[in-house]
Amino acid sequence: MPSTSKSKSKSNRRKGKTVPKPKQVWRVKPPTRNWLELPSDLMVNILQRIGLKDILEKAQLVCTAWREICKDPALWRVVHLDNTFRCPFDKTECQQMLKHAVDRSQGQLVDLTLIDVLDHELLQFVAARSSQLRRLEIMYYFVDHGIWSEAFKKFPLLEELSLLRTDISQEDIEVVGQHCPLLKTLKVNQQAMTLQNEIALAIAKSLPKLTHLELIGSSIKNTELQAILDGCGHLESLDLRRCTHLDLNEDLGKRCSQQIKHLKLPNQHLESSIRDLLDDQR
């Protein structure tokens, strides 16, 4: 027996009726992206997010255009280098990468973070080529007397200095006061009770323009804190966590609360990210 649908189709054609064709579905091909056509400033922004190691070992090998962008000094204005794993080979490799980065910055480096990377020779290398530096963060650097002082003389635009488990002396602080007039933020965070009281007095005397000061783990006493409050009249934030030699129950504590907008007291909670760095057994 012939199918019903075929019979209806023949019947419609005999009667002069047209059968509508099924609607055609148009598929739009998605546009392809040519990364080489991106503006160079946008590519710099993207590459800055993948890290120094990947830029040097991978990104600059993709094509000629990317290699040229990877040579752009703008890409190297901010450098962050971490040798957390403490492998001697990795540290040597990190130091070589830092030299490449500093050279490519062509004097435009403004923000530098080094974690367990720095040594004396490298500090001198960076200082000689980074006169525009505005922010410097160093972790785990145990330096001989006088090394820092020579470097600070070459950072006249420095605004923020952050040192964690890193040696610094009274003389170094005095040099900062003389040669880094724009410094507003100082962080000298150490393991408990390792910061010399003389450094606190040098801060009070040499850095009157400070607005932010961190002294986590300092052995500072009331006398030194009093000197800081007297000498650093522009302080807005002061971090005294783990400063267990302080007694802030009376007038000095009241003065801190009145003078400092953002005050962290010795017994206040220390974030795990900072605590782990301070307590690392290295």
NUKOLSE-729207 format. One record per residue: residue in one letter; x, y negated, z negated of N, C-alpha, C in turn. Coordinates in steps of 0.05 Angstrom, whole numbers, plus 5000, padded with zeros to 4 digits. Example, Ala and Ser with C-alpha at 12.3 -4.5 7.8 and 13.67 -1.06 7.14 Angstrom:
<recs>
A526451144844524650904844526450664844;S525750454858527350214857525849994843;
</recs>
This chain:
<recs>
M501750245000500050005000501849755000;P501349565019503049325021502749164996;S504949014989504848864965502948624968;T501748544945499848324945501148064952;S503748014943505047754948505547724978;K506447934991506947915020504347855035;S502147985027499647935040498747655038;K499147535014498347255009500047075026;S502647145029504446975045503646975074;K502947205085502147225113499447075117;S497647115098495046975099495346675099;N497246575082497646285081498846185107;R500646335120501746245145499646235167;R497846435167495646445187493846205184;K493346125160491545895154492945625157;G495545625164497045375168498145255143;K498045405123499145295097502145355095;T503545155084506445195080507045285052;V508945445050509745545023512145375013;P511845244991514045074981516545234974;K518745124982521345254976522045214947;P523545394935524345354907526245114905;K526044964883527644724880530644804878;Q532244634891535144684890536344544866;V537944684851539244574827541944474835;W542444214830545044094837546844104813;R549144204816551044224794553344024799;V553543834780555643634782558243734771;K560243734786562943824778564143624758;P564843724734565943534714568543414725;P568943154719571443014729573843134715;T575943154729578543244718580043004707;R581643044686583142824674586142854683;N587142634692589942624698591342464676;W592742614659593942484636596142284645;L597142314668599242134678598041854684;E595441834687594141584693593441424668;L593841534644593241394619595241154616;P594240934606596140714600598340794582;S600740694586603040774570602740724541;D601340494533601040444505599240644491;L597240754507595540964496597041224493;M598741284512600341524510602241504487;V603341274482605141234458603541294433;N601141194431599441244408598841544404;I598441684426597841974424600342124415;L602542064428605042214422606042164393;Q605441934382606341874355604942064335;R602742184343601242354325602242644324;I603942714343604843004344607443054330;G608842844321611242884306613742874322;L615942794308618442744321619542994334;K619443214321620543464331619243554357;D616543534358615143614382615643424405;I616043164399616642974420619243044434;L621343094417624043134427624243414441;E622943614430623243884440621243974461;K618943824462616843924480615743694498;A614643484486613243284502614943164523;Q617443094517619042954537619943134560;L619443394557620143584578617843644597;V615443534592613143594608613443484636;C614243234639614543114666616242864663;T616942744686618542504686617142274673;A614542244678613042024667613042034636;W612542274625612542304596615342264585;R617342344599620142304589620742004587;E619741844606620141554605618741434581;I616241534577614741434553616141504527;C617341744527618741834503621241674497;K622141534517624441354513623641074505;D621041014506620140744500620640684470;P622040464464622540394436620040374419;A617740304431615240274416614440544403;L615240764415614541024404616041084378;W618240944374620041004351620040794330;R617940624329617740424309617040544281;V615740774282615040914257616141194259;V617841274240619041544240618641674213;H617641924214617142084190618542354194;L620442424176621942664180622042814153;D621243074153620943224129622543484132;N624443524113625943774112625243934087;T622643974083621644094058622744374053;F623344524074624144794071627044824062;R628644614064631244604053633244804065;C632744894089634645064103636944894113;P639544974108641744804117641744754146;F640944954162640944914191638744704198;D636444734185634244544190635044254183;K636544224160637343964152639143834172;T641043994183642843884203641343814228;E639443974236637743924259636143674255;C635043644231633443404224635143154226;Q637543164217639342934217639942854246;Q640343044263640842984292638442864305;M636042964298633542854309633242564299;L633942514274633642234264635542044279;K637942134285639741964300638541904328;H637442104341636142064367633841854364;A632241884343630041704339630941414335;V632941384318633941114312635240984337;D636741144352637841034376635740954396;R633641114399631541044418629840814409;S629740754383628240524373629440264382;Q632040264389633440024398633139794379;G633339854353633139634333630239564326;Q628239704336625439634330624139804308;L625639974296624640144274623639964251;V621140004243620039844221619040014197;D618640274201617540444180618940714181;L620340784159621941024159621341184133;T620641444137620241624114622141864118;L623741924098625642154100625442324075;I624742574079624442764056626642974057;D628542964039630743144037632343164063;V632842934075634342924100636842754097;L636742544082638742334082641342434069;D643642344080646242354067647642084071;H650042064060651341804060651941704088;E652941874105653641794132651141714148;L648941864143646541804157645241534148;L645441484122644441224112645940994125;Q648541014127650040804140649240774170;F648841004183647941004211645340854215;V643340914197640740794199640940494193;A642440424172642640144164643839964186;A645840074200647239914220645439864245;R643240014248641639994272638739924267;S638039844242635139814235634739554220;S635539334231635239074216632338984215;Q630539104230627739024229626039194210;L627339364195625939554177624339404156;R621839484153620039354134619139544112;R619139794117618339994097620240224097;L621240304074623140524071622240704049;E621840964055621141164035623141394036;I624341444013626441654011625741843989;M625842103994625442303973627942493972;Y628842553948630942743944633642653956;Y634742443947637242343956638942263932;F641142393928642742343904645342223914;V645641963909647541793922649741703903;D652141663915654341563900654041253895;H655341163875655240873868656140703891;G654540493897655340303918654240363946;I653340603951652440673978649840523985;W647940513966645440373971645940073975;S647639963959648039673961648839583989;E650639724002651539654029649139674048;A647439874045645139904063643139684059;F642539614034640439414028641239134040;K643739084042644638834054643838804083;K643239024096642539024124639539054130;F637939034108635039054111633638794101;P634138574114633138314104630138284106;L628738454122625838434125624338634108;L625738784091624439004076622238894058;E619839014060617638934044616839144024;E617439404030616639624012618939824010;L619639893986621740093980620640303962;S620540553971619440763955621540983952;L622341043927624341233921623241443902;L623341703910622341913893624642113889;R625342163864627642343858630042253873;T630542003873632841883888634341693870;D636941723869638541553851638641263861;I638541083841638940793846640040673821;S641740473823643040353800642140073795;Q642939963772642339693765643539503787;E645939553795647239383815645639393842;D644639623849643039653873640539473873;I639239473850636839303847637539013849;E639838933838640638663840641238583869;V642438763885642938713913640338683928;V638338853922635738833934634538553930;G634838453905633838193899635137973915;Q637738003921639237803935638737813966;H638438053977638438094006635738174018;C633838234001631138314011629038133999;P628937884008627237683995624237733999;L623537904019620737954025619538194010;L621138323994620238573980617938513961;K615738653965613338623949612638883934;T613439113944612739363932615239533926;L615439623901617739793893616640033878;K617440273887616740513874619240663867;V619740703841622040853832620941073814;N620241293826618841513812620741753809;Q621141833784623142033777621942263760;Q623542463756622742663736622742523709;A621342643690620942513664623642423652;M623742173643625842063626628542033641;T628542003667631141993680631841713690;L629941523689630441253699631841093676;Q634140973683635640823663634140563656;N634240493630632840253621634040003634;E636740013641638039783653636739713680;I635639923694634339873720631739713716;A630339773694627839623688628539333683;L630639283669631439003663632338863688;A633739013706634538893732632138823749;I630038993748627638933763626438663753;A626238643727625138403714626638153722;K629238173724630937943730631237883760;S631338083776632038043804629738043824;L627338143816625138173835622638033825;P622737773822620437623811617937613829;K618337683855616037663874614537923878;L615238133862613938383865610938363859;T609338503875606438513870605538803862;H607139003870606439283864608939423854;L608739553831611039693818610139963807;E611640173815611140433804613740533789;L613440623765615640723749614940983736;I613741163752612841423741615341573731;G615041683706617241843694619441683682;S619141423680621341253669621541283639;S624041243629624441243600624140963589;I622840793604622440513596621140493569;K622040293553620940243527619539973527;N618239903504616739653503618339403510;T620839403502622439163507622839123537;E623339333552623739313581621139243595;L618939353585616339293597615639003593;Q616238903569615738623563617338443582;A619838523588621438363606620338363634;I619238593643618038613670615538433671;L613938433651611538263651612337963651;D614437903638615437623637616637543664;G618237723676619737653700618237683726;C616337863726614837923751611937823748;G611637563750609037443744606937483766;H607737593789605837633811604837923812;L605638083793604738373793601738403793;E600738553812597938623813597338913805;S599239083811598939363803601439463790;L601139633769603339743754602740023746;D604440213753603940493748606040593727;L605040653703606740733681606241023673;R605141183690604641463683607241613677;R607041783656609341943646611441763633;C610841523628612741353613612141383583;T613041603572612041693546613441543523;H615441383528616741223507615340963501;L613240903516611740653512609640683490;D609240473475607140453456605340213463;L603040273475601340063485598740043469;N598840113444596440103427595839823416;E597839653417597439393404597539163425;D598938943419598838703435599938753463;L602038913466603138963493601139093511;G599739293501597639423517595439223525;K594639053507592638853513593638663535;R596138583533597238403553597338533580;C598138783581598138933607595338933620;S593338983603590638993614589738723624;Q590538513611589738243619591338143644;Q593838213645595638103666595538263692;I595138533689595338713713592538793721;K591938753747589238823757588939123759;H590939263768590839553772593039683755;L592239783732594139883713593640183708;K595840343710595740633704597440683680;L596240793659597540833634599141093632;P600941123612602641353611601241623610;N598841633598597441893595595341943616;Q595241773636593241813657594042033676;H592042153689592442383706594242323729;L596042513735597942483758597042673779;E596542573803595642733825597542963831;S596443193838598043433843600143393864;S599443233885601343183907603843043897;I603542853878605842713867607242893846;R605643023829606743193808608543413819;D607643543841609143753853611843653864;L611843413876614343303886616243233863;L615243133842616943053819618043293805;D616443503803617243743787618643953803;D618943913829620344113846623144153835;Q623944413833626544473821628644483843;R629544243851631644223870633844033860;
</recs>
